[in-house]
Amino acid sequence: PASRKLQLATGLGYHVLEWGDGDHTVVLIHGFLDTAWGWQPMVEAALSAGLHVVAPDMRGHGDSDWIGPGGYYHFPDYLADLHELVAQVGRARVSLVGHSMGGSIAAYYAGAFADRVHKLALLEGLGPPESKDAMPARVATWLGVWKKVREKSPKSYASVEEAAARIAEHDPLVSAEMARFLAEKGTTPALGGRIRFKHDPLHATPGPYGFSLATAEQFWRRVKCPTLLVSGAQSLMRHAPSEEARRQKCFQHARRAVVEGAGHMMQRHQPERVGE
């Protein structure tokens, strides 16, 4: 892919990967603590022909800018970034593909700007279970953890192999080759000749507010375009069938697909099948 950095009106520099030169732009939005490079095997297996494919590193991830001192990664900030990104790179038609957290971003955007999105694909992107936390307690936890994260150095690793082992520890279905690729692309030098993952450690803190199903449903019901909801057959993060059906019904034109041999990180496990 071509690799470049865009300056967004939101004030951040955004690193993006681009493939193809068609008039149909497909924006691939990664999930929590992932990067744009995680899409490369899928794109090159099945997606690039005739399309203009753009994969950004979302703010605080990969090679995109971190927020400045005193700031935080509030969820609507991702929507502001995506809005500016679509304005800069989007062509005649724009479709969105979002994985996990990126699915929530894509779906909310498609609900807010229903006439701008041609098609939508959500890879286990219908949000987490609804938060049951009391807001005062959650805010108190958020502020306490935020301070601790800012006061300590990010976790580091002795080598790419050690970082790849960390990825595999959290994702038993990932191949050794893929884990190493992700570790190579997703790490940067740290103190003492070590390396660290590129994401801002502040992402490891719980946000001041949890997932609201009522809010999500307002966006989902406004999505007009055809929507594909994809699950990994071996995912441990899928909703119960009744809950999946409830959330799917919010979309006007949705169909569901299940990828065999894949877990939550399906684009790593079955890149060709997910691309198809």
Buried (B, 14 or more C-beta within 10 A) or exposed (E): BEEEEBEBEBBBEBBBBBBBEBEBBBBBBBBBBBBBBBBBBBBBBBBBEEBBBBBBBBBBBBBBBBBEEEBEBEBEBBBBBBBBBBEBBBBEBBBBBBBBBBBBBBBBBBBBBBEBBBBBBBBBBBBEEEBEEEEEEBBEBBEEBBEEBEEEEBEBBEEBEBBBBBBBEEBEBBEEEBBBBBBEBBBEEBEEEBBBBBBBBBBEBBBBBBBEBEBBBBBBEBBBBBBBBBBBBBBEEBBEEEBBEBBBEBBBEBEEEBBEEBBBBBBBBBBEBBBE
